[in-house]
Amino acid sequence: MQAQLSAFENVEVRVDVVDYPQAVARTGSHDFDMLISSAVIQDPDSPLWLAFHSASSGNNVGVSDPELDAALDAGRISESVDERKPAYNTVQERLAELVPGIWYYRAVPGVVWADNVHGVEVYALGSPLPEEIWVTE
C-alpha cells in the first residue's frame, strides 16, 4: 500500500508500526491519518453499528451521518430479515457514498473437526452452532 500511494505526485507515505497498547491509544484518540482496522459484519448486527454509528465509541473513523445512523439503528433492532434488508441496503449505500474506509480483504474463517464429530454447521463469520454438534465414540 505504501508503494502504491507513494507513486502519486505530492503523496508521502510513512508507515509507523506500533505495539498493540500504543495502537489502541492512538486509535482511540484519533491520532492517525490512516489505519488498518476491521468491521465485522454479521446478521443480526452489532459490530457494524459499533464501527460506524456516530454515537459509538468504536467509530474510529469518525463518520457522522444521520441517514447512516438511522439505518444502523433500524437494522439493529428489526426482528426479521425482511425488516433488516432495507435498513442494511441503506447502510451499504451510505457507506459507499461516504467512503469512510477502503475494504481490501475479507476474512475467510473456518472450522476444523475430527471424523467422529458430526452436525457441524456454521453461521455468520464461521462460528459453529454448538447445539447441533454431536460426537460418536
N, C-alpha and C positions, 0 to 999 in steps of 0.2 A: 504494500500500500504506500509505503514511504517513497519507493522508486516511482510509482505511477504518479503520485501527486507532485513530486519534485520535477516531473517532466514539464509542468506548466510554467509559463513565464510568471515571475513575481510570486512564486509559491515556494516557501521554505518549510520543510517538514523536519521536526526534531522529535525523535522518539525518546520518551522518558520512562524507562522501566523502573517501577517501584514495587516494594513489598506489599503484601495484602493489607496490613493496617493503614499504610500510607495511602494506598489506592482507595480504600473505603473513606478515609478522612477527606481526600481531595474530591471524590465523587460527591460526598455529602455537602461539601462547601461550594460545589460547582467551580472548583479551581482547575479547569481544563478547557481546552479548545475543542478537543475531540477525545472520545474514549471508546474502548471496546467493551460492550456490555451485552446484556441479553434481555429479552422479553419473552417469557414463557406464555404460550398461547394454548389454552385448553378450554373445554366446554363442560360444565358451566364455568365461566371465567372469574378469576380473582386477580391473578398476576398481571393480566393485561391492564386492568383498572389501576393496579399499583404502579405500573410503568408509565402510564400516560394521562391519568386524571390530574387536573390542576390542583386538587386538594390533597394529593398523595405525596407523602414524604419520599416515596420511591421514584417520583417523576424526576429523574436525574437530568433529563434534557431540558426541563423547564417549559415544556409545551403547555400552553394555556389557550383553550378554545372551548367556548360554551357549547357549541354543537357537538364536539367530540365528548365533552363531559356528560352531556345529556344522553348520548348514545351509549357510552360506557355504563352509566347508571342504569339505563333501561335494560341493557343486555345482562347486567349483573343480577338484577332482581327478577327478571322474567322467569316464569316457571316452566315454560316449554320451549322446545327447539324452534317451533313455528313462531313464537314471540321473540326469541333471541335473534333469529336470522336477519330481520330488517334492521335491528339495532346494530349488529356487528357488520352488516353491509355498510351502514353509515360510518362506523368506526373505521373500516377499511378505506372508504372514500376520503374521510377527513385526514387519515394518516398519509394517504397518497398525495393529498393536496398540501399538507403542512410540511411533509418530509422532515420529521424530527430525527430520523436516522436512516441509515442505509443497511438493509438486510442483505448480508452476504454469505450466510451459512445457515443451514437448517440441521438441527441435531437429528441424528438417526439412532435413538436409543434401542436397546434390545434386551431380551430376557433369555437366559440360557437355563435349561433344566435337564435332568437325567432321564433315562429311558423309563424309569419307574414312576415318574411324575406325570400326571395326566390332568386334563381340563384347564390347561393354562390358556387364559385369554387376557389380552392387554387392552387398555383404554388410554385415551389422551396421549401422553408422551411416552407410552410404553410401560406404564405401571400395571402390574398383574392384578387381577381380581382374585384375592385370596379365598373368597367363599366358593370359588369354582374349582379349586385345586384339590387333587386327591393323590394318594401315594399307594402303590402296590409293593408288597414285600418281595 
